[in-house]
Amino acid sequence: AQVTVVEEGFPPETYTIVGSAEANPGNGRISNESPLGKALMGHKAGDRVAYDSPGGPIEMEILEIE
């Protein structure tokens, strides 16, 4: 799935959720087992999700899922 999210104060970003073997965060491909991937699973557009990143907790809104 492709998911477009926005964190307050930053432009929207689009990620493709893939298996861990195909993950390449630099190219927007995040693992379904990563903290962000896990946070996005099971949600829909309009939902707000939060996850713990290495830099601290992050909250974002899901804008679109394709």
PDB file as gemmi writes it, atoms N, CA and C in Angstrom:
CRYST1    1.000    1.000    1.000  90.00  90.00  90.00 P 1                      
ATOM      1  N   ALA A   1       0.837  -1.186   0.000  1.00  0.00           N  
ATOM      2  CA  ALA A   1       0.000   0.000   0.000  1.00  0.00           C  
ATOM      3  C   ALA A   1       0.877   1.243   0.000  1.00  0.00           C  
ATOM      4  N   GLN A   2       0.407   2.279  -0.655  1.00  0.00           N  
ATOM      5  CA  GLN A   2       1.063   3.584  -0.602  1.00  0.00           C  
ATOM      6  C   GLN A   2       0.271   4.454   0.356  1.00  0.00           C  
ATOM      7  N   VAL A   3       0.972   5.092   1.276  1.00  0.00           N  
ATOM      8  CA  VAL A   3       0.335   5.917   2.294  1.00  0.00           C  
ATOM      9  C   VAL A   3       0.971   7.302   2.272  1.00  0.00           C  
ATOM     10  N   THR A   4       0.129   8.336   2.187  1.00  0.00           N  
ATOM     11  CA  THR A   4       0.609   9.713   2.262  1.00  0.00           C  
ATOM     12  C   THR A   4       0.246  10.251   3.638  1.00  0.00           C  
ATOM     13  N   VAL A   5       1.267  10.760   4.341  1.00  0.00           N  
ATOM     14  CA  VAL A   5       1.088  11.257   5.706  1.00  0.00           C  
ATOM     15  C   VAL A   5       1.661  12.665   5.808  1.00  0.00           C  
ATOM     16  N   VAL A   6       1.225  13.380   6.839  1.00  0.00           N  
ATOM     17  CA  VAL A   6       1.790  14.706   7.085  1.00  0.00           C  
ATOM     18  C   VAL A   6       2.010  14.867   8.580  1.00  0.00           C  
ATOM     19  N   GLU A   7       3.182  15.360   8.904  1.00  0.00           N  
ATOM     20  CA  GLU A   7       3.536  15.700  10.276  1.00  0.00           C  
ATOM     21  C   GLU A   7       3.450  17.215  10.369  1.00  0.00           C  
ATOM     22  N   GLU A   8       2.897  17.735  11.462  1.00  0.00           N  
ATOM     23  CA  GLU A   8       2.713  19.179  11.612  1.00  0.00           C  
ATOM     24  C   GLU A   8       4.034  19.918  11.400  1.00  0.00           C  
ATOM     25  N   GLY A   9       3.985  20.931  10.523  1.00  0.00           N  
ATOM     26  CA  GLY A   9       5.162  21.740  10.252  1.00  0.00           C  
ATOM     27  C   GLY A   9       6.043  21.209   9.141  1.00  0.00           C  
ATOM     28  N   PHE A  10       5.656  20.094   8.519  1.00  0.00           N  
ATOM     29  CA  PHE A  10       6.442  19.484   7.442  1.00  0.00           C  
ATOM     30  C   PHE A  10       5.549  19.215   6.241  1.00  0.00           C  
ATOM     31  N   PRO A  11       6.140  19.122   5.034  1.00  0.00           N  
ATOM     32  CA  PRO A  11       5.333  18.794   3.856  1.00  0.00           C  
ATOM     33  C   PRO A  11       4.892  17.324   3.901  1.00  0.00           C  
ATOM     34  N   PRO A  12       3.816  16.972   3.186  1.00  0.00           N  
ATOM     35  CA  PRO A  12       3.370  15.576   3.141  1.00  0.00           C  
ATOM     36  C   PRO A  12       4.452  14.677   2.551  1.00  0.00           C  
ATOM     37  N   GLU A  13       4.457  13.428   2.995  1.00  0.00           N  
ATOM     38  CA  GLU A  13       5.388  12.420   2.482  1.00  0.00           C  
ATOM     39  C   GLU A  13       4.587  11.173   2.128  1.00  0.00           C  
ATOM     40  N   THR A  14       5.012  10.483   1.061  1.00  0.00           N  
ATOM     41  CA  THR A  14       4.360   9.248   0.643  1.00  0.00           C  
ATOM     42  C   THR A  14       5.318   8.088   0.839  1.00  0.00           C  
ATOM     43  N   TYR A  15       4.804   7.031   1.461  1.00  0.00           N  
ATOM     44  CA  TYR A  15       5.591   5.824   1.711  1.00  0.00           C  
ATOM     45  C   TYR A  15       4.873   4.632   1.107  1.00  0.00           C  
ATOM     46  N   THR A  16       5.658   3.665   0.663  1.00  0.00           N  
ATOM     47  CA  THR A  16       5.124   2.382   0.249  1.00  0.00           C  
ATOM     48  C   THR A  16       5.473   1.393   1.352  1.00  0.00           C  
ATOM     49  N   ILE A  17       4.465   0.694   1.870  1.00  0.00           N  
ATOM     50  CA  ILE A  17       4.701  -0.278   2.935  1.00  0.00           C  
ATOM     51  C   ILE A  17       4.987  -1.623   2.282  1.00  0.00           C  
ATOM     52  N   VAL A  18       6.146  -2.182   2.611  1.00  0.00           N  
ATOM     53  CA  VAL A  18       6.615  -3.432   2.007  1.00  0.00           C  
ATOM     54  C   VAL A  18       7.105  -4.367   3.107  1.00  0.00           C  
ATOM     55  N   GLY A  19       7.467  -5.587   2.718  1.00  0.00           N  
ATOM     56  CA  GLY A  19       8.069  -6.521   3.653  1.00  0.00           C  
ATOM     57  C   GLY A  19       9.471  -6.066   4.017  1.00  0.00           C  
ATOM     58  N   SER A  20      10.007  -6.586   5.101  1.00  0.00           N  
ATOM     59  CA  SER A  20      11.310  -6.124   5.587  1.00  0.00           C  
ATOM     60  C   SER A  20      12.433  -6.338   4.575  1.00  0.00           C  
ATOM     61  N   ALA A  21      12.348  -7.365   3.751  1.00  0.00           N  
ATOM     62  CA  ALA A  21      13.404  -7.633   2.772  1.00  0.00           C  
ATOM     63  C   ALA A  21      13.423  -6.590   1.650  1.00  0.00           C  
ATOM     64  N   GLU A  22      12.297  -5.935   1.405  1.00  0.00           N  
ATOM     65  CA  GLU A  22      12.204  -4.956   0.314  1.00  0.00           C  
ATOM     66  C   GLU A  22      12.345  -3.520   0.798  1.00  0.00           C  
ATOM     67  N   ALA A  23      12.476  -3.321   2.111  1.00  0.00           N  
ATOM     68  CA  ALA A  23      12.506  -1.970   2.676  1.00  0.00           C  
ATOM     69  C   ALA A  23      13.724  -1.186   2.204  1.00  0.00           C  
ATOM     70  N   ASN A  24      13.491   0.100   1.913  1.00  0.00           N  
ATOM     71  CA  ASN A  24      14.544   1.029   1.535  1.00  0.00           C  
ATOM     72  C   ASN A  24      14.034   2.424   1.886  1.00  0.00           C  
ATOM     73  N   PRO A  25      14.175   2.826   3.166  1.00  0.00           N  
ATOM     74  CA  PRO A  25      13.600   4.099   3.612  1.00  0.00           C  
ATOM     75  C   PRO A  25      14.043   5.299   2.781  1.00  0.00           C  
ATOM     76  N   GLY A  26      15.245   5.283   2.254  1.00  0.00           N  
ATOM     77  CA  GLY A  26      15.730   6.392   1.433  1.00  0.00           C  
ATOM     78  C   GLY A  26      14.924   6.573   0.161  1.00  0.00           C  
ATOM     79  N   ASN A  27      14.275   5.484  -0.280  1.00  0.00           N  
ATOM     80  CA  ASN A  27      13.433   5.533  -1.476  1.00  0.00           C  
ATOM     81  C   ASN A  27      11.948   5.485  -1.133  1.00  0.00           C  
ATOM     82  N   GLY A  28      11.610   5.749   0.142  1.00  0.00           N  
ATOM     83  CA  GLY A  28      10.205   5.797   0.536  1.00  0.00           C  
ATOM     84  C   GLY A  28       9.557   4.445   0.723  1.00  0.00           C  
ATOM     85  N   ARG A  29      10.353   3.392   0.824  1.00  0.00           N  
ATOM     86  CA  ARG A  29       9.823   2.037   1.025  1.00  0.00           C  
ATOM     87  C   ARG A  29      10.115   1.621   2.463  1.00  0.00           C  
ATOM     88  N   ILE A  30       9.059   1.590   3.293  1.00  0.00           N  
ATOM     89  CA  ILE A  30       9.256   1.262   4.699  1.00  0.00           C  
ATOM     90  C   ILE A  30       8.691  -0.123   5.003  1.00  0.00           C  
ATOM     91  N   SER A  31       9.325  -0.790   5.935  1.00  0.00           N  
ATOM     92  CA  SER A  31       8.924  -2.130   6.329  1.00  0.00           C  
ATOM     93  C   SER A  31       7.642  -2.094   7.149  1.00  0.00           C  
ATOM     94  N   ASN A  32       6.806  -3.124   6.947  1.00  0.00           N  
ATOM     95  CA  ASN A  32       5.607  -3.257   7.766  1.00  0.00           C  
ATOM     96  C   ASN A  32       5.961  -3.590   9.212  1.00  0.00           C  
ATOM     97  N   GLU A  33       7.229  -3.915   9.469  1.00  0.00           N  
ATOM     98  CA  GLU A  33       7.691  -4.232  10.822  1.00  0.00           C  
ATOM     99  C   GLU A  33       8.387  -3.044  11.493  1.00  0.00           C  
ATOM    100  N   SER A  34       8.583  -1.936  10.768  1.00  0.00           N  
ATOM    101  CA  SER A  34       9.211  -0.751  11.346  1.00  0.00           C  
ATOM    102  C   SER A  34       8.218  -0.056  12.271  1.00  0.00           C  
ATOM    103  N   PRO A  35       8.701   0.796  13.176  1.00  0.00           N  
ATOM    104  CA  PRO A  35       7.764   1.506  14.054  1.00  0.00           C  
ATOM    105  C   PRO A  35       6.700   2.293  13.285  1.00  0.00           C  
ATOM    106  N   LEU A  36       7.088   2.993  12.217  1.00  0.00           N  
ATOM    107  CA  LEU A  36       6.109   3.738  11.428  1.00  0.00           C  
ATOM    108  C   LEU A  36       5.179   2.782  10.691  1.00  0.00           C  
ATOM    109  N   GLY A  37       5.728   1.751  10.089  1.00  0.00           N  
ATOM    110  CA  GLY A  37       4.903   0.770   9.386  1.00  0.00           C  
ATOM    111  C   GLY A  37       3.859   0.153  10.297  1.00  0.00           C  
ATOM    112  N   LYS A  38       4.275  -0.238  11.494  1.00  0.00           N  
ATOM    113  CA  LYS A  38       3.336  -0.819  12.464  1.00  0.00           C  
ATOM    114  C   LYS A  38       2.260   0.189  12.857  1.00  0.00           C  
ATOM    115  N   ALA A  39       2.650   1.460  13.039  1.00  0.00           N  
ATOM    116  CA  ALA A  39       1.692   2.499  13.444  1.00  0.00           C  
ATOM    117  C   ALA A  39       0.642   2.735  12.359  1.00  0.00           C  
ATOM    118  N   LEU A  40       1.036   2.611  11.082  1.00  0.00           N  
ATOM    119  CA  LEU A  40       0.117   2.894   9.987  1.00  0.00           C  
ATOM    120  C   LEU A  40      -0.845   1.742   9.694  1.00  0.00           C  
ATOM    121  N   MET A  41      -0.456   0.532   9.994  1.00  0.00           N  
ATOM    122  CA  MET A  41      -1.265  -0.644   9.676  1.00  0.00           C  
ATOM    123  C   MET A  41      -2.615  -0.581  10.390  1.00  0.00           C  
ATOM    124  N   GLY A  42      -3.675  -0.861   9.634  1.00  0.00           N  
ATOM    125  CA  GLY A  42      -5.008  -0.924  10.204  1.00  0.00           C  
ATOM    126  C   GLY A  42      -5.711   0.412  10.346  1.00  0.00           C  
ATOM    127  N   HIS A  43      -5.115   1.477   9.841  1.00  0.00           N  
ATOM    128  CA  HIS A  43      -5.730   2.796   9.940  1.00  0.00           C  
ATOM    129  C   HIS A  43      -6.236   3.241   8.581  1.00  0.00           C  
ATOM    130  N   LYS A  44      -6.997   4.331   8.569  1.00  0.00           N  
ATOM    131  CA  LYS A  44      -7.556   4.848   7.329  1.00  0.00           C  
ATOM    132  C   LYS A  44      -7.255   6.340   7.192  1.00  0.00           C  
ATOM    133  N   ALA A  45      -7.519   6.876   6.013  1.00  0.00           N  
ATOM    134  CA  ALA A  45      -7.301   8.303   5.773  1.00  0.00           C  
ATOM    135  C   ALA A  45      -8.091   9.114   6.792  1.00  0.00           C  
ATOM    136  N   GLY A  46      -7.442  10.154   7.325  1.00  0.00           N  
ATOM    137  CA  GLY A  46      -8.047  11.001   8.341  1.00  0.00           C  
ATOM    138  C   GLY A  46      -7.633  10.638   9.754  1.00  0.00           C  
ATOM    139  N   ASP A  47      -7.131   9.412   9.933  1.00  0.00           N  
ATOM    140  CA  ASP A  47      -6.677   8.989  11.262  1.00  0.00           C  
ATOM    141  C   ASP A  47      -5.354   9.665  11.610  1.00  0.00           C  
ATOM    142  N   ARG A  48      -5.146   9.874  12.904  1.00  0.00           N  
ATOM    143  CA  ARG A  48      -3.865  10.362  13.413  1.00  0.00           C  
ATOM    144  C   ARG A  48      -3.179   9.180  14.080  1.00  0.00           C  
ATOM    145  N   VAL A  49      -1.898   9.013  13.802  1.00  0.00           N  
ATOM    146  CA  VAL A  49      -1.126   7.921  14.394  1.00  0.00           C  
ATOM    147  C   VAL A  49       0.115   8.496  15.059  1.00  0.00           C  
ATOM    148  N   ALA A  50       0.622   7.777  16.036  1.00  0.00           N  
ATOM    149  CA  ALA A  50       1.843   8.184  16.731  1.00  0.00           C  
ATOM    150  C   ALA A  50       2.764   6.975  16.826  1.00  0.00           C  
ATOM    151  N   TYR A  51       4.056   7.251  16.793  1.00  0.00           N  
ATOM    152  CA  TYR A  51       5.043   6.186  16.952  1.00  0.00           C  
ATOM    153  C   TYR A  51       6.304   6.776  17.556  1.00  0.00           C  
ATOM    154  N   ASP A  52       7.130   5.893  18.099  1.00  0.00           N  
ATOM    155  CA  ASP A  52       8.401   6.317  18.694  1.00  0.00           C  
ATOM    156  C   ASP A  52       9.510   6.209  17.668  1.00  0.00           C  
ATOM    157  N   SER A  53      10.123   7.333  17.334  1.00  0.00           N  
ATOM    158  CA  SER A  53      11.264   7.353  16.418  1.00  0.00           C  
ATOM    159  C   SER A  53      12.537   7.485  17.254  1.00  0.00           C  
ATOM    160  N   PRO A  54      13.696   7.291  16.641  1.00  0.00           N  
ATOM    161  CA  PRO A  54      14.949   7.478  17.387  1.00  0.00           C  
ATOM    162  C   PRO A  54      15.084   8.882  17.977  1.00  0.00           C  
ATOM    163  N   GLY A  55      14.431   9.880  17.351  1.00  0.00           N  
ATOM    164  CA  GLY A  55      14.505  11.252  17.830  1.00  0.00           C  
ATOM    165  C   GLY A  55      13.403  11.623  18.812  1.00  0.00           C  
ATOM    166  N   GLY A  56      12.547  10.657  19.151  1.00  0.00           N  
ATOM    167  CA  GLY A  56      11.440  10.914  20.066  1.00  0.00           C  
ATOM    168  C   GLY A  56      10.106  10.624  19.407  1.00  0.00           C  
ATOM    169  N   PRO A  57       9.018  10.780  20.152  1.00  0.00           N  
ATOM    170  CA  PRO A  57       7.694  10.460  19.607  1.00  0.00           C  
ATOM    171  C   PRO A  57       7.289  11.409  18.478  1.00  0.00           C  
ATOM    172  N   ILE A  58       6.610  10.836  17.488  1.00  0.00           N  
ATOM    173  CA  ILE A  58       6.131  11.605  16.333  1.00  0.00           C  
ATOM    174  C   ILE A  58       4.660  11.282  16.123  1.00  0.00           C  
ATOM    175  N   GLU A  59       3.867  12.323  15.850  1.00  0.00           N  
ATOM    176  CA  GLU A  59       2.453  12.144  15.539  1.00  0.00           C  
ATOM    177  C   GLU A  59       2.216  12.698  14.148  1.00  0.00           C  
ATOM    178  N   MET A  60       1.419  11.974  13.345  1.00  0.00           N  
ATOM    179  CA  MET A  60       1.123  12.429  12.001  1.00  0.00           C  
ATOM    180  C   MET A  60      -0.289  12.036  11.617  1.00  0.00           C  
ATOM    181  N   GLU A  61      -0.793  12.682  10.567  1.00  0.00           N  
ATOM    182  CA  GLU A  61      -2.125  12.387  10.052  1.00  0.00           C  
ATOM    183  C   GLU A  61      -1.988  11.648   8.736  1.00  0.00           C  
ATOM    184  N   ILE A  62      -2.833  10.635   8.533  1.00  0.00           N  
ATOM    185  CA  ILE A  62      -2.865   9.911   7.277  1.00  0.00           C  
ATOM    186  C   ILE A  62      -3.763  10.699   6.322  1.00  0.00           C  
ATOM    187  N   LEU A  63      -3.196  11.140   5.212  1.00  0.00           N  
ATOM    188  CA  LEU A  63      -3.952  11.914   4.232  1.00  0.00           C  
ATOM    189  C   LEU A  63      -4.623  11.026   3.196  1.00  0.00           C  
ATOM    190  N   GLU A  64      -3.913   9.972   2.750  1.00  0.00           N  
ATOM    191  CA  GLU A  64      -4.424   9.144   1.664  1.00  0.00           C  
ATOM    192  C   GLU A  64      -3.787   7.765   1.720  1.00  0.00           C  
ATOM    193  N   ILE A  65      -4.569   6.760   1.358  1.00  0.00           N  
ATOM    194  CA  ILE A  65      -4.058   5.390   1.233  1.00  0.00           C  
ATOM    195  C   ILE A  65      -4.478   4.883  -0.143  1.00  0.00           C  
ATOM    196  N   GLU A  66      -3.510   4.359  -0.875  1.00  0.00           N  
ATOM    197  CA  GLU A  66      -3.809   3.795  -2.213  1.00  0.00           C  
ATOM    198  C   GLU A  66      -3.458   2.332  -2.231  1.00  0.00           C  
TER     199      GLU A  66                                                      
END                                                                             
